[in-house]
Amino acid sequence: MNELVEAAAPPGANGGVPSDQGTHATLTAMDYGDPRESGDDIVLAAVDLRKRYGDVQALDGFCLTVAAGEVVGLVGHNGAGKTTFLEMVASLIRPDSGRITIDGADPMQSRGLVGICPQHIALYPSATVREHLQLFGGVNGLRRRALRREIDELAVGLRLTEIMARRVGVLSGGQQRRTQAAVALIHRPRLMLLDEPTAGADPETRQAVLDVVKGRAAEGGSVIYTTHYLPELTELQATIAVARRGRVIARGTGAKLLEQLPGQVRVRFGNDEVRMSAMDTTGALVTLLSSATAAVTEIEIRKPSLDDLYRSLAVSDDR
């Protein structure tokens, strides 16, 4: 695996407290190798996708593969190309160049295999929750008993049972989010595209969506899940694809990517507190303890998290 981080600078002197400079690692190299085994059943393959809107290069060599049963957390700041990529996979827009296959076929020929939950609510305000599921289930080929079975299962899983007869326009934001997720999943798609499905949602909605997504992945469904709430990806046991400026710059399991980010060491002694960012937190602790000028009263060692990975993107984009 290529090196993805630059060594953090040593702490600076500022009244005994280091400055904030050098506290974040920066993703600097591309490594989007598939974290799954090479023999896995590949559902989605996207190769060298490019898309330009006027002066904006939305995608610039975007590559990603997703295996059966895999949840991929697609992370990156606004404008990184995440939504453009999902719309392309859903055949809503065409790439200027590059290639996408879903189960080996062109996206236009694979629409029935895909379920998309867009970032913004896209429902009919005057239709009920049940009418939405009947409509979209029917469009995707479900009839009678099969349709009723899928509706009943999603109603329970997404906690919609008590609101099935209500019009969507009078639902709360969280209820609308759950309804939209149900619409995307009603036909048990082989590939699920979930673009910030819990944005602004209450804890009940977030947990309901996560539980259903985990269940579908356990059954062999493939998921691309975008979010700015990174603990969701930990719960989903997702592999990570980091997007920046229209391409994937890092790919792997969360644990593998975090191995290449520094940890944080904090030592308090007397009235002073010193922090150090380092790959070798043990060595950093020894250094800080040796420089202590008074009795040490507190020590904290913090391992890197997905939030640190996300913040490293901000540092990169500011340079």
C-alpha positions as CSV (number, residue, x, y, z in Angstrom):
1,M,0.0,0.0,0.0
2,N,1.3,3.5,-0.8
3,E,2.1,5.9,2.0
4,L,-1.0,8.1,2.5
5,V,0.2,10.4,5.2
6,E,2.9,13.0,5.8
7,A,4.8,13.0,9.1
8,A,3.3,15.5,11.5
9,A,5.5,18.4,12.6
10,P,6.7,18.4,16.2
11,P,4.9,20.6,18.7
12,G,5.8,24.2,18.7
13,A,6.4,26.4,21.7
14,N,3.6,28.7,22.7
15,G,3.7,29.3,26.5
16,G,4.4,25.6,27.0
17,V,1.5,24.6,24.8
18,P,2.2,23.5,21.2
19,S,0.5,25.2,18.3
20,D,-2.1,23.4,16.1
21,Q,0.2,23.2,13.1
22,G,1.1,19.7,12.1
23,T,-1.7,18.0,14.1
24,H,-3.4,16.5,11.1
25,A,-2.1,14.0,8.6
26,T,-2.7,14.6,4.9
27,L,-3.8,12.1,2.3
28,T,-1.2,12.5,-0.4
29,A,-1.2,9.4,-2.5
30,M,-3.7,7.3,-4.4
31,D,-4.5,3.9,-3.1
32,Y,-7.9,2.6,-4.2
33,G,-7.1,-1.1,-4.4
34,D,-10.1,-3.3,-3.7
35,P,-10.0,-4.2,0.0
36,R,-11.9,-7.4,-0.7
37,E,-10.4,-10.6,-2.0
38,S,-9.8,-10.7,-5.8
39,G,-12.1,-13.7,-6.2
40,D,-15.1,-11.8,-4.8
41,D,-18.3,-11.4,-6.8
42,I,-17.9,-7.8,-8.2
43,V,-21.3,-6.1,-8.6
44,L,-20.2,-2.6,-9.6
45,A,-17.1,-1.7,-11.5
46,A,-16.4,2.0,-12.4
47,V,-13.3,2.8,-14.3
48,D,-11.8,6.2,-15.1
49,L,-15.1,8.2,-15.1
50,R,-14.9,11.8,-16.2
51,K,-17.6,14.4,-16.2
52,R,-17.4,18.2,-16.8
53,Y,-20.0,20.9,-16.4
54,G,-18.7,24.0,-18.0
55,D,-15.6,25.0,-16.0
56,V,-16.2,22.4,-13.3
57,Q,-14.6,19.0,-13.5
58,A,-17.1,17.0,-11.4
59,L,-15.4,13.6,-12.0
60,D,-11.7,13.3,-13.0
61,G,-10.7,9.7,-13.3
62,F,-13.1,8.2,-10.7
63,C,-12.6,4.5,-10.1
64,L,-14.4,2.2,-7.7
65,T,-15.4,-1.5,-7.4
66,V,-18.0,-2.9,-5.0
67,A,-18.4,-6.6,-4.2
68,A,-21.5,-8.5,-3.4
69,G,-22.4,-8.0,0.3
70,E,-20.1,-5.1,0.7
71,V,-21.0,-1.7,2.2
72,V,-18.8,1.0,0.9
73,G,-18.7,4.3,2.8
74,L,-18.0,7.0,0.2
75,V,-16.7,10.0,2.0
76,G,-15.4,13.4,1.0
77,H,-16.3,17.1,1.3
78,N,-19.1,18.7,-0.7
79,G,-18.0,19.0,-4.3
80,A,-15.9,15.9,-4.2
81,G,-18.0,14.2,-6.9
82,K,-20.0,11.7,-4.7
83,T,-23.5,12.6,-5.9
84,T,-22.4,13.0,-9.5
85,F,-21.0,9.5,-9.3
86,L,-24.2,8.0,-7.8
87,E,-26.3,9.7,-10.4
88,M,-24.1,8.2,-13.1
89,V,-24.3,4.7,-11.6
90,A,-28.1,5.1,-11.5
91,S,-28.0,6.0,-15.3
92,L,-29.5,9.5,-14.5
93,I,-26.5,11.1,-16.3
94,R,-23.9,9.8,-18.7
95,P,-20.1,10.1,-18.3
96,D,-18.1,12.1,-20.7
97,S,-15.7,9.1,-20.7
98,G,-15.0,6.0,-18.7
99,R,-17.0,2.9,-18.1
100,I,-19.5,1.5,-15.6
101,T,-20.8,-2.0,-15.4
102,I,-23.4,-3.5,-13.0
103,D,-23.2,-7.3,-13.0
104,G,-21.2,-6.9,-16.2
105,A,-23.9,-4.8,-18.0
106,D,-24.3,-1.2,-18.9
107,P,-26.3,0.8,-16.2
108,M,-29.1,1.6,-18.7
109,Q,-29.6,-2.2,-19.0
110,S,-29.4,-2.7,-15.2
111,R,-31.9,-0.2,-13.8
112,G,-33.9,-2.9,-12.2
113,L,-30.9,-4.0,-10.1
114,V,-30.4,-0.6,-8.6
115,G,-32.2,1.3,-5.8
116,I,-31.3,4.9,-5.2
117,C,-32.1,7.0,-2.2
118,P,-31.3,10.6,-3.2
119,Q,-29.9,13.2,-0.9
120,H,-33.0,15.4,-1.1
121,I,-36.5,14.2,-0.4
122,A,-38.1,13.1,-3.7
123,L,-41.6,11.9,-2.8
124,Y,-45.2,12.8,-3.8
125,P,-46.7,14.9,-0.9
126,S,-50.3,13.9,-1.7
127,A,-49.7,10.2,-1.8
128,T,-49.6,8.0,1.3
129,V,-46.6,5.9,2.4
130,R,-48.4,2.7,1.3
131,E,-49.2,4.2,-2.1
132,H,-45.5,5.0,-2.6
133,L,-44.4,1.5,-1.9
134,Q,-47.2,0.0,-4.0
135,L,-46.3,2.3,-6.9
136,F,-42.5,1.8,-6.9
137,G,-42.8,-1.9,-6.1
138,G,-45.1,-2.4,-9.0
139,V,-42.9,-0.4,-11.4
140,N,-40.1,-2.8,-10.4
141,G,-42.1,-5.9,-11.2
142,L,-43.6,-6.9,-7.8
143,R,-47.1,-8.1,-7.7
144,R,-49.7,-9.2,-5.2
145,R,-48.3,-11.5,-2.5
146,A,-44.6,-10.6,-3.2
147,L,-45.4,-6.9,-3.1
148,R,-47.4,-7.2,0.2
149,R,-44.5,-9.2,1.7
150,E,-41.9,-6.6,0.9
151,I,-44.2,-3.7,2.0
152,D,-44.9,-5.4,5.4
153,E,-41.2,-6.2,6.0
154,L,-40.0,-2.6,5.3
155,A,-42.9,-1.2,7.3
156,V,-41.7,-3.0,10.3
157,G,-37.9,-2.6,9.7
158,L,-38.2,1.1,9.0
159,R,-40.8,1.7,11.7
160,L,-43.5,2.9,9.2
161,T,-46.3,0.7,10.4
162,E,-48.3,3.4,12.2
163,I,-48.0,5.9,9.3
164,M,-48.7,3.8,6.2
165,A,-52.0,5.5,5.6
166,R,-50.7,9.0,6.0
167,R,-49.9,11.4,3.2
168,V,-46.2,12.1,2.9
169,G,-46.7,15.8,2.9
170,V,-47.8,15.8,6.6
171,L,-45.0,13.5,7.8
172,S,-42.1,14.7,9.9
173,G,-38.6,14.9,8.3
174,G,-37.5,11.7,9.9
175,Q,-40.6,9.8,8.7
176,Q,-40.1,11.1,5.2
177,R,-36.5,9.9,5.3
178,R,-37.6,6.4,6.3
179,T,-40.3,6.4,3.6
180,Q,-37.7,7.4,1.0
181,A,-35.4,4.6,2.1
182,A,-38.3,2.2,1.8
183,V,-39.0,3.3,-1.7
184,A,-35.3,2.7,-2.7
185,L,-35.3,-0.8,-1.1
186,I,-38.8,-2.1,-2.0
187,H,-37.6,-4.3,-4.9
188,R,-34.6,-5.7,-3.0
189,P,-32.1,-4.2,-5.4
190,R,-28.7,-5.9,-5.9
191,L,-27.0,-2.5,-5.7
192,M,-28.2,0.2,-3.2
193,L,-27.1,3.8,-3.6
194,L,-27.8,5.7,-0.4
195,D,-26.8,9.4,-0.6
196,E,-26.8,10.8,2.9
197,P,-30.0,8.9,3.8
198,T,-30.0,10.1,7.4
199,A,-29.1,13.7,6.9
200,G,-30.8,15.8,9.6
201,A,-32.6,12.7,10.8
202,D,-33.6,11.8,14.4
203,P,-31.8,8.9,16.2
204,E,-34.8,6.6,15.6
205,T,-34.7,7.1,11.9
206,R,-30.9,6.8,11.8
207,Q,-30.9,3.5,13.6
208,A,-33.8,2.1,11.6
209,V,-32.0,2.8,8.3
210,L,-28.8,1.4,9.5
211,D,-30.4,-1.8,10.7
212,V,-32.2,-2.4,7.4
213,V,-29.0,-1.6,5.4
214,K,-27.0,-4.1,7.5
215,G,-29.7,-6.7,6.9
216,R,-29.7,-6.2,3.2
217,A,-25.9,-6.4,3.0
218,A,-25.9,-9.6,5.1
219,E,-28.2,-11.1,2.4
220,G,-25.6,-10.3,-0.3
221,G,-26.8,-6.8,-1.4
222,S,-24.1,-4.2,-2.3
223,V,-24.3,-0.7,-0.8
224,I,-22.7,2.6,-1.5
225,Y,-23.4,4.8,1.4
226,T,-22.5,8.5,1.6
227,T,-22.5,10.4,4.9
228,H,-20.9,13.1,6.9
229,Y,-21.8,11.3,10.1
230,L,-18.8,8.9,10.1
231,P,-19.8,6.7,13.1
232,E,-22.5,5.3,10.8
233,L,-19.8,3.7,8.7
234,T,-18.3,2.1,11.8
235,E,-21.6,0.5,12.7
236,L,-22.1,-0.6,9.1
237,Q,-18.6,-2.2,9.1
238,A,-18.1,-0.4,5.8
239,T,-15.0,-0.3,3.7
240,I,-14.0,3.3,2.9
241,A,-13.5,5.1,-0.4
242,V,-12.2,8.7,0.1
243,A,-13.2,11.0,-2.8
244,R,-11.5,14.4,-3.5
245,R,-11.8,16.6,-6.5
246,G,-13.5,14.1,-8.7
247,R,-11.5,10.9,-7.9
248,V,-11.0,8.3,-5.3
249,I,-7.7,9.0,-3.5
250,A,-7.8,6.2,-0.9
251,R,-9.6,2.9,-0.6
252,G,-9.5,0.2,2.1
253,T,-10.9,-0.9,5.4
254,G,-11.3,1.8,8.0
255,A,-8.7,0.0,10.2
256,K,-6.2,-0.1,7.3
257,L,-6.6,3.6,6.5
258,L,-6.4,4.7,10.1
259,E,-3.1,2.8,10.6
260,Q,-1.5,5.5,8.4
261,L,-2.8,8.4,10.5
262,P,-1.1,9.8,13.6
263,G,-2.4,9.4,17.1
264,Q,-2.6,12.2,19.7
265,V,-0.7,12.3,23.0
266,R,-1.6,14.8,25.7
267,V,0.3,15.3,28.9
268,R,-0.6,17.7,31.7
269,F,1.9,18.8,34.3
270,G,1.6,21.7,36.7
271,N,-0.3,24.4,34.9
272,D,0.9,23.4,31.5
273,E,-0.6,21.0,28.9
274,V,1.4,19.7,26.0
275,R,0.0,17.8,22.9
276,M,1.9,15.9,20.2
277,S,0.7,14.3,17.0
278,A,2.8,11.2,16.2
279,M,2.7,7.9,14.4
280,D,4.6,6.4,17.3
281,T,2.5,7.5,20.3
282,T,4.6,5.5,22.8
283,G,7.7,7.3,21.6
284,A,5.9,10.6,21.7
285,L,4.8,10.0,25.3
286,V,8.4,9.2,26.4
287,T,9.5,12.5,24.8
288,L,6.8,14.5,26.5
289,L,7.4,12.9,29.9
290,S,11.1,13.6,29.6
291,S,10.4,17.2,29.0
292,A,8.0,17.7,31.9
293,T,9.0,20.4,34.3
294,A,6.6,19.5,37.1
295,A,4.7,16.5,38.4
296,V,2.6,14.8,35.7
297,T,-1.1,14.9,36.6
298,E,-2.8,13.6,33.5
299,I,-1.9,11.5,30.4
300,E,-4.2,10.8,27.4
301,I,-3.4,8.8,24.3
302,R,-6.0,8.9,21.6
303,K,-6.0,6.7,18.5
304,P,-7.0,8.2,15.2
305,S,-10.7,8.0,14.2
306,L,-12.6,8.3,10.9
307,D,-13.2,11.9,11.9
308,D,-9.5,12.5,11.8
309,L,-9.4,10.9,8.3
310,Y,-12.2,13.3,7.3
311,R,-10.4,16.3,8.7
312,S,-7.2,15.4,6.9
313,L,-9.2,16.0,3.6
314,A,-9.9,19.6,4.8
315,V,-6.1,20.2,5.4
316,S,-5.4,18.8,1.9
317,D,-8.0,21.0,0.2
318,D,-6.7,24.1,1.9
319,R,-3.2,23.6,0.5
